[in-house]
């Protein structure tokens, strides 16, 4: 299942560890969600939706609905990162000293 969790997290300048702490899960779980290796349980999906004040359908989506490149509209705050910033090959450095990660 595709998601925009990395974009939402980046808008708040949270590390994966920060988001994990807010959700009560491990950083590895956040990483697995962002890399689409793990689909959240329904309770976790709702918790994520409440945290970001969005319906879960705006965060998690199936690319079959409107083609494989379908993504929900995510407003990016002025001066923040755009979706293309996070999809460009390279690394994204964390603000709390984690090793750079590949998007």
N, CA, C and O atoms as a GROMACS GRO file, in nm:
protein
  412
    1UNK      N    1   0.085  -0.117   0.000
    1UNK     CA    2   0.000   0.000   0.000
    1UNK      C    3   0.089   0.124   0.000
    1UNK      O    4   0.182   0.136   0.080
    2UNK      N    5   0.061   0.213  -0.089
    2UNK     CA    6   0.139   0.337  -0.100
    2UNK      C    7   0.097   0.434   0.009
    2UNK      O    8  -0.012   0.424   0.064
    3UNK      N    9   0.186   0.528   0.041
    3UNK     CA   10   0.153   0.627   0.143
    3UNK      C   11   0.238   0.752   0.126
    3UNK      O   12   0.337   0.752   0.052
    4UNK      N   13   0.199   0.857   0.194
    4UNK     CA   14   0.273   0.983   0.190
    4UNK      C   15   0.329   1.017   0.329
    4UNK      O   16   0.348   1.134   0.361
    5UNK      N   17   0.354   0.917   0.407
    5UNK     CA   18   0.400   0.936   0.544
    5UNK      C   19   0.531   1.013   0.552
    5UNK      O   20   0.548   1.100   0.637
    6UNK      N   21   0.624   0.982   0.463
    6UNK     CA   22   0.754   1.051   0.464
    6UNK      C   23   0.737   1.201   0.440
    6UNK      O   24   0.805   1.282   0.503
    7UNK      N   25   0.648   1.238   0.350
    7UNK     CA   26   0.624   1.380   0.320
    7UNK      C   27   0.563   1.449   0.442
    7UNK      O   28   0.606   1.558   0.481
    8UNK      N   29   0.463   1.386   0.502
    8UNK     CA   30   0.399   1.444   0.619
    8UNK      C   31   0.498   1.459   0.734
    8UNK      O   32   0.497   1.560   0.805
    9UNK      N   33   0.582   1.360   0.753
    9UNK     CA   34   0.683   1.366   0.858
    9UNK      C   35   0.784   1.477   0.829
    9UNK      O   36   0.822   1.551   0.920
   10UNK      N   37   0.828   1.489   0.705
   10UNK     CA   38   0.926   1.590   0.667
   10UNK      C   39   0.870   1.732   0.684
   10UNK      O   40   0.943   1.823   0.721
   11UNK      N   41   0.741   1.750   0.657
   11UNK     CA   42   0.680   1.882   0.675
   11UNK      C   43   0.693   1.929   0.820
   11UNK      O   44   0.703   2.049   0.845
   12UNK      N   45   0.692   1.836   0.912
   12UNK     CA   46   0.703   1.870   1.053
   12UNK      C   47   0.848   1.864   1.103
   12UNK      O   48   0.876   1.890   1.220
   13UNK      N   49   0.938   1.831   1.012
   13UNK     CA   50   1.081   1.819   1.043
   13UNK      C   51   1.104   1.718   1.156
   13UNK      O   52   1.189   1.738   1.243
   14UNK      N   53   1.027   1.610   1.153
   14UNK     CA   54   1.042   1.502   1.250
   14UNK      C   55   1.134   1.395   1.193
   14UNK      O   56   1.132   1.368   1.073
   15UNK      N   57   1.213   1.336   1.278
   15UNK     CA   58   1.289   1.218   1.239
   15UNK      C   59   1.195   1.097   1.245
   15UNK      O   60   1.083   1.106   1.296
   16UNK      N   61   1.242   0.986   1.193
   16UNK     CA   62   1.163   0.864   1.206
   16UNK      C   63   1.144   0.829   1.353
   16UNK      O   64   1.039   0.780   1.393
   17UNK      N   65   1.246   0.854   1.434
   17UNK     CA   66   1.237   0.826   1.578
   17UNK      C   67   1.133   0.917   1.645
   17UNK      O   68   1.060   0.872   1.734
   18UNK      N   69   1.125   1.043   1.602
   18UNK     CA   70   1.024   1.134   1.657
   18UNK      C   71   0.884   1.083   1.628
   18UNK      O   72   0.799   1.077   1.717
   19UNK      N   73   0.861   1.045   1.502
   19UNK     CA   74   0.728   0.994   1.464
   19UNK      C   75   0.698   0.864   1.538
   19UNK      O   76   0.586   0.843   1.585
   20UNK      N   77   0.797   0.778   1.548
   20UNK     CA   78   0.778   0.651   1.620
   20UNK      C   79   0.736   0.677   1.764
   20UNK      O   80   0.647   0.609   1.816
   21UNK      N   81   0.799   0.774   1.829
   21UNK     CA   82   0.764   0.808   1.966
   21UNK      C   83   0.621   0.858   1.979
   21UNK      O   84   0.550   0.824   2.073
   22UNK      N   85   0.578   0.940   1.883
   22UNK     CA   86   0.441   0.991   1.883
   22UNK      C   87   0.339   0.878   1.866
   22UNK      O   88   0.230   0.883   1.922
   23UNK      N   89   0.377   0.778   1.788
   23UNK     CA   90   0.285   0.668   1.758
   23UNK      C   91   0.296   0.550   1.855
   23UNK      O   92   0.208   0.463   1.858
   24UNK      N   93   0.404   0.546   1.932
   24UNK     CA   94   0.424   0.433   2.022
   24UNK      C   95   0.469   0.307   1.950
   24UNK      O   96   0.434   0.196   1.991
   25UNK      N   97   0.547   0.325   1.843
   25UNK     CA   98   0.601   0.212   1.767
   25UNK      C   99   0.752   0.231   1.755
   25UNK      O  100   0.804   0.335   1.795
   26UNK      N  101   0.821   0.134   1.700
   26UNK     CA  102   0.965   0.146   1.681
   26UNK      C  103   0.998   0.230   1.557
   26UNK      O  104   0.914   0.247   1.468
   27UNK      N  105   1.121   0.282   1.554
   27UNK     CA  106   1.166   0.356   1.436
   27UNK      C  107   1.168   0.265   1.314
   27UNK      O  108   1.143   0.310   1.202
   28UNK      N  109   1.198   0.137   1.337
   28UNK     CA  110   1.201   0.041   1.227
   28UNK      C  111   1.062   0.024   1.166
   28UNK      O  112   1.048   0.004   1.046
   29UNK      N  113   0.958   0.032   1.249
   29UNK     CA  114   0.821   0.024   1.198
   29UNK      C  115   0.792   0.143   1.108
   29UNK      O  116   0.733   0.128   1.001
   30UNK      N  117   0.832   0.262   1.152
   30UNK     CA  118   0.811   0.382   1.070
   30UNK      C  119   0.884   0.367   0.938
   30UNK      O  120   0.829   0.398   0.832
   31UNK      N  121   1.008   0.319   0.942
   31UNK     CA  122   1.084   0.299   0.819
   31UNK      C  123   1.014   0.200   0.728
   31UNK      O  124   1.003   0.224   0.607
   32UNK      N  125   0.965   0.090   0.783
   32UNK     CA  126   0.896  -0.012   0.702
   32UNK      C  127   0.768   0.045   0.641
   32UNK      O  128   0.734   0.011   0.527
   33UNK      N  129   0.698   0.130   0.713
   33UNK     CA  130   0.578   0.194   0.658
   33UNK      C  131   0.615   0.287   0.543
   33UNK      O  132   0.553   0.283   0.436
   34UNK      N  133   0.717   0.370   0.564
   34UNK     CA  134   0.757   0.466   0.462
   34UNK      C  135   0.810   0.400   0.335
   34UNK      O  136   0.790   0.451   0.225
   35UNK      N  137   0.875   0.288   0.349
   35UNK     CA  138   0.930   0.218   0.233
   35UNK      C  139   0.831   0.116   0.176
   35UNK      O  140   0.865   0.039   0.086
   36UNK      N  141   0.710   0.118   0.229
   36UNK     CA  142   0.600   0.034   0.181
   36UNK      C  143   0.630  -0.115   0.193
   36UNK      O  144   0.584  -0.196   0.112
   37UNK      N  145   0.710  -0.151   0.294
   37UNK     CA  146   0.738  -0.292   0.321
   37UNK      C  147   0.640  -0.347   0.424
   37UNK      O  148   0.637  -0.468   0.448
   38UNK      N  149   0.561  -0.260   0.485
   38UNK     CA  150   0.469  -0.299   0.590
   38UNK      C  151   0.343  -0.215   0.578
   38UNK      O  152   0.351  -0.092   0.564
   39UNK      N  153   0.228  -0.279   0.582
   39UNK     CA  154   0.100  -0.208   0.584
   39UNK      C  155   0.056  -0.197   0.729
   39UNK      O  156   0.062  -0.296   0.803
   40UNK      N  157   0.012  -0.079   0.772
   40UNK     CA  158  -0.024  -0.063   0.913
   40UNK      C  159  -0.153  -0.138   0.947
   40UNK      O  160  -0.237  -0.163   0.861
   41UNK      N  161  -0.166  -0.173   1.074
   41UNK     CA  162  -0.293  -0.226   1.122
   41UNK      C  163  -0.395  -0.112   1.114
   41UNK      O  164  -0.357   0.005   1.105
   42UNK      N  165  -0.520  -0.145   1.117
   42UNK     CA  166  -0.624  -0.042   1.111
   42UNK      C  167  -0.613   0.054   1.230
   42UNK      O  168  -0.622   0.175   1.209
   43UNK      N  169  -0.594   0.005   1.353
   43UNK     CA  170  -0.577   0.100   1.464
   43UNK      C  171  -0.458   0.193   1.446
   43UNK      O  172  -0.466   0.312   1.478
   44UNK      N  173  -0.346   0.141   1.394
   44UNK     CA  174  -0.229   0.225   1.371
   44UNK      C  175  -0.257   0.326   1.260
   44UNK      O  176  -0.216   0.442   1.271
   45UNK      N  177  -0.324   0.286   1.155
   45UNK     CA  178  -0.358   0.378   1.046
   45UNK      C  179  -0.444   0.493   1.099
   45UNK      O  180  -0.421   0.609   1.063
   46UNK      N  181  -0.542   0.463   1.183
   46UNK     CA  182  -0.626   0.568   1.241
   46UNK      C  183  -0.546   0.658   1.334
   46UNK      O  184  -0.568   0.779   1.336
   47UNK      N  185  -0.453   0.602   1.408
   47UNK     CA  186  -0.368   0.681   1.497
   47UNK      C  187  -0.284   0.778   1.415
   47UNK      O  188  -0.267   0.894   1.453
   48UNK      N  189  -0.231   0.732   1.303
   48UNK     CA  190  -0.153   0.817   1.213
   48UNK      C  191  -0.242   0.927   1.156
   48UNK      O  192  -0.201   1.043   1.151
   49UNK      N  193  -0.362   0.891   1.115
   49UNK     CA  194  -0.456   0.990   1.063
   49UNK      C  195  -0.486   1.099   1.166
   49UNK      O  196  -0.488   1.217   1.132
   50UNK      N  197  -0.511   1.059   1.290
   50UNK     CA  198  -0.539   1.158   1.396
   50UNK      C  199  -0.418   1.246   1.421
   50UNK      O  200  -0.432   1.367   1.438
   51UNK      N  201  -0.298   1.187   1.423
   51UNK     CA  202  -0.176   1.263   1.448
   51UNK      C  203  -0.155   1.372   1.342
   51UNK      O  204  -0.117   1.484   1.375
   52UNK      N  205  -0.181   1.338   1.217
   52UNK     CA  206  -0.162   1.435   1.108
   52UNK      C  207  -0.290   1.509   1.072
   52UNK      O  208  -0.291   1.588   0.977
   53UNK      N  209  -0.398   1.484   1.146
   53UNK     CA  210  -0.527   1.551   1.124
   53UNK      C  211  -0.575   1.535   0.979
   53UNK      O  212  -0.618   1.630   0.914
   54UNK      N  213  -0.567   1.411   0.930
   54UNK     CA  214  -0.609   1.379   0.794
   54UNK      C  215  -0.683   1.246   0.794
   54UNK      O  216  -0.654   1.160   0.877
   55UNK      N  217  -0.778   1.229   0.702
   55UNK     CA  218  -0.841   1.097   0.688
   55UNK      C  219  -0.735   0.997   0.640
   55UNK      O  220  -0.643   1.033   0.566
   56UNK      N  221  -0.749   0.873   0.682
   56UNK     CA  222  -0.648   0.774   0.643
   56UNK      C  223  -0.641   0.757   0.491
   56UNK      O  224  -0.536   0.719   0.439
   57UNK      N  225  -0.750   0.784   0.420
   57UNK     CA  226  -0.749   0.773   0.274
   57UNK      C  227  -0.657   0.875   0.209
   57UNK      O  228  -0.615   0.855   0.095
   58UNK      N  229  -0.624   0.985   0.279
   58UNK     CA  230  -0.530   1.083   0.225
   58UNK      C  231  -0.385   1.045   0.253
   58UNK      O  232  -0.294   1.098   0.191
   59UNK      N  233  -0.365   0.953   0.344
   59UNK     CA  234  -0.230   0.913   0.383
   59UNK      C  235  -0.191   0.780   0.317
   59UNK      O  236  -0.080   0.765   0.266
   60UNK      N  237  -0.285   0.685   0.319
   60UNK     CA  238  -0.262   0.552   0.262
   60UNK      C  239  -0.355   0.533   0.143
   60UNK      O  240  -0.474   0.564   0.152
   61UNK      N  241  -0.300   0.484   0.033
   61UNK     CA  242  -0.383   0.470  -0.086
   61UNK      C  243  -0.331   0.357  -0.173
   61UNK      O  244  -0.216   0.313  -0.161
   62UNK      N  245  -0.419   0.312  -0.260
   62UNK     CA  246  -0.388   0.204  -0.352
   62UNK      C  247  -0.372   0.265  -0.490
   62UNK      O  248  -0.463   0.332  -0.537
   63UNK      N  249  -0.260   0.243  -0.554
   63UNK     CA  250  -0.233   0.299  -0.685
   63UNK      C  251  -0.327   0.250  -0.794
   63UNK      O  252  -0.327   0.307  -0.903
   64UNK      N  253  -0.407   0.147  -0.769
   64UNK     CA  254  -0.498   0.094  -0.869
   64UNK      C  255  -0.617   0.185  -0.895
   64UNK      O  256  -0.681   0.175  -1.000
   65UNK      N  257  -0.648   0.273  -0.799
   65UNK     CA  258  -0.765   0.360  -0.813
   65UNK      C  259  -0.759   0.451  -0.935
   65UNK      O  260  -0.857   0.466  -1.007
   66UNK      N  261  -0.644   0.511  -0.957
   66UNK     CA  262  -0.632   0.605  -1.070
   66UNK      C  263  -0.499   0.586  -1.142
   66UNK      O  264  -0.437   0.683  -1.183
   67UNK      N  265  -0.456   0.465  -1.156
   67UNK     CA  266  -0.328   0.438  -1.220
   67UNK      C  267  -0.220   0.420  -1.114
   67UNK      O  268  -0.237   0.465  -1.001
   68UNK      N  269  -0.112   0.358  -1.151
   68UNK     CA  270  -0.009   0.325  -1.054
   68UNK      C  271   0.063   0.446  -0.998
   68UNK      O  272   0.130   0.434  -0.896
   69UNK      N  273   0.051   0.563  -1.061
   69UNK     CA  274   0.119   0.681  -1.009
   69UNK      C  275   0.027   0.770  -0.928
   69UNK      O  276   0.063   0.882  -0.894
   70UNK      N  277  -0.092   0.722  -0.897
   70UNK     CA  278  -0.188   0.803  -0.821
   70UNK      C  279  -0.133   0.834  -0.684
   70UNK      O  280  -0.083   0.746  -0.614
   71UNK      N  281  -0.143   0.961  -0.645
   71UNK     CA  282  -0.102   1.004  -0.513
   71UNK      C  283  -0.201   1.111  -0.467
   71UNK      O  284  -0.248   1.189  -0.550
   72UNK      N  285  -0.232   1.116  -0.339
   72UNK     CA  286  -0.324   1.218  -0.291
   72UNK      C  287  -0.257   1.354  -0.294
   72UNK      O  288  -0.135   1.364  -0.291
   73UNK      N  289  -0.338   1.457  -0.299
   73UNK     CA  290  -0.285   1.593  -0.294
   73UNK      C  291  -0.240   1.622  -0.152
   73UNK      O  292  -0.316   1.602  -0.057
   74UNK      N  293  -0.117   1.668  -0.137
   74UNK     CA  294  -0.063   1.701  -0.006
   74UNK      C  295  -0.011   1.842  -0.012
   74UNK      O  296   0.089   1.868  -0.079
   75UNK      N  297  -0.077   1.935   0.057
   75UNK     CA  298  -0.022   2.070   0.057
   75UNK      C  299   0.110   2.071   0.134
   75UNK      O  300   0.121   2.012   0.241
   76UNK      N  301   0.209   2.138   0.078
   76UNK     CA  302   0.339   2.148   0.142
   76UNK      C  303   0.352   2.290   0.192
   76UNK      O  304   0.327   2.386   0.118
   77UNK      N  305   0.392   2.305   0.317
   77UNK     CA  306   0.404   2.438   0.376
   77UNK      C  307   0.507   2.520   0.300
   77UNK      O  308   0.602   2.466   0.243
   78UNK      N  309   0.489   2.651   0.300
   78UNK     CA  310   0.582   2.739   0.231
   78UNK      C  311   0.722   2.719   0.284
   78UNK      O  312   0.744   2.719   0.405
   79UNK      N  313   0.815   2.702   0.194
   79UNK     CA  314   0.954   2.683   0.233
   79UNK      C  315   0.986   2.541   0.274
   79UNK      O  316   1.101   2.510   0.307
   80UNK      N  317   0.887   2.453   0.273
   80UNK     CA  318   0.909   2.314   0.314
   80UNK      C  319   0.955   2.230   0.197
   80UNK      O  320   0.985   2.281   0.089
   81UNK      N  321   0.960   2.102   0.219
   81UNK     CA  322   0.999   2.008   0.114
   81UNK      C  323   0.881   1.977   0.025
   81UNK      O  324   0.767   1.972   0.072
   82UNK      N  325   0.906   1.955  -0.100
   82UNK     CA  326   0.802   1.911  -0.191
   82UNK      C  327   0.813   1.761  -0.210
   82UNK      O  328   0.914   1.700  -0.175
   83UNK      N  329   0.709   1.700  -0.265
   83UNK     CA  330   0.712   1.556  -0.290
   83UNK      C  331   0.829   1.521  -0.382
   83UNK      O  332   0.892   1.418  -0.362
   84UNK      N  333   0.859   1.606  -0.481
   84UNK     CA  334   0.968   1.575  -0.573
   84UNK      C  335   1.103   1.580  -0.502
   84UNK      O  336   1.195   1.507  -0.540
   85UNK      N  337   1.117   1.665  -0.398
   85UNK     CA  338   1.241   1.667  -0.321
   85UNK      C  339   1.267   1.532  -0.258
   85UNK      O  340   1.382   1.488  -0.248
   86UNK      N  341   1.161   1.465  -0.214
   86UNK     CA  342   1.176   1.339  -0.145
   86UNK      C  343   1.186   1.221  -0.238
   86UNK      O  344   1.225   1.112  -0.196
   87UNK      N  345   1.153   1.239  -0.365
   87UNK     CA  346   1.158   1.129  -0.460
   87UNK      C  347   1.281   1.135  -0.549
   87UNK      O  348   1.305   1.045  -0.629
   88UNK      N  349   1.360   1.240  -0.535
   88UNK     CA  350   1.482   1.255  -0.613
   88UNK      C  351   1.588   1.162  -0.557
   88UNK      O  352   1.608   1.159  -0.436
   89UNK      N  353   1.658   1.087  -0.644
   89UNK     CA  354   1.764   1.001  -0.593
   89UNK      C  355   1.866   1.081  -0.513
   89UNK      O  356   1.895   1.196  -0.546
   90UNK      N  357   1.917   1.021  -0.411
   90UNK     CA  358   2.014   1.087  -0.323
   90UNK      C  359   1.982   1.051  -0.180
   90UNK      O  360   1.922   0.947  -0.153
   91UNK      N  361   2.023   1.136  -0.090
   91UNK     CA  362   1.998   1.108   0.050
   91UNK      C  363   1.921   1.222   0.113
   91UNK      O  364   1.926   1.336   0.067
   92UNK      N  365   1.851   1.190   0.219
   92UNK     CA  366   1.781   1.289   0.299
   92UNK      C  367   1.838   1.276   0.439
   92UNK      O  368   1.833   1.169   0.498
   93UNK      N  369   1.892   1.385   0.491
   93UNK     CA  370   1.952   1.377   0.622
   93UNK      C  371   1.849   1.410   0.728
   93UNK      O  372   1.763   1.496   0.708
   94UNK      N  373   1.857   1.343   0.838
   94UNK     CA  374   1.768   1.364   0.951
   94UNK      C  375   1.815   1.485   1.028
   94UNK      O  376   1.932   1.521   1.024
   95UNK      N  377   1.723   1.548   1.100
   95UNK     CA  378   1.759   1.664   1.180
   95UNK      C  379   1.810   1.627   1.318
   95UNK      O  380   1.851   1.715   1.394
   96UNK      N  381   1.809   1.498   1.353
   96UNK     CA  382   1.852   1.460   1.487
   96UNK      C  383   1.971   1.364   1.485
   96UNK      O  384   1.987   1.285   1.577
   97UNK      N  385   2.051   1.371   1.383
   97UNK     CA  386   2.176   1.297   1.381
   97UNK      C  387   2.168   1.152   1.335
   97UNK      O  388   2.264   1.078   1.351
   98UNK      N  389   2.055   1.111   1.278
   98UNK     CA  390   2.050   0.975   1.222
   98UNK      C  391   2.134   0.973   1.096
   98UNK      O  392   2.160   1.078   1.037
   99UNK      N  393   2.176   0.857   1.056
   99UNK     CA  394   2.249   0.844   0.931
   99UNK      C  395   2.159   0.883   0.815
   99UNK      O  396   2.038   0.864   0.822
  100UNK      N  397   2.216   0.938   0.708
  100UNK     CA  398   2.134   0.970   0.591
  100UNK      C  399   2.062   0.845   0.541
  100UNK      O  400   2.116   0.734   0.548
  101UNK      N  401   1.942   0.865   0.492
  101UNK     CA  402   1.865   0.753   0.438
  101UNK      C  403   1.830   0.780   0.294
  101UNK      O  404   1.815   0.895   0.253
  102UNK      N  405   1.816   0.677   0.217
  102UNK     CA  406   1.774   0.691   0.077
  102UNK      C  407   1.623   0.708   0.075
  102UNK      O  408   1.551   0.634   0.143
  103UNK      N  409   1.573   0.804  -0.004
  103UNK     CA  410   1.426   0.820  -0.015
  103UNK      C  411   1.364   0.705  -0.090
  103UNK      O  412   1.242   0.703  -0.109
   0.00000   0.00000   0.00000
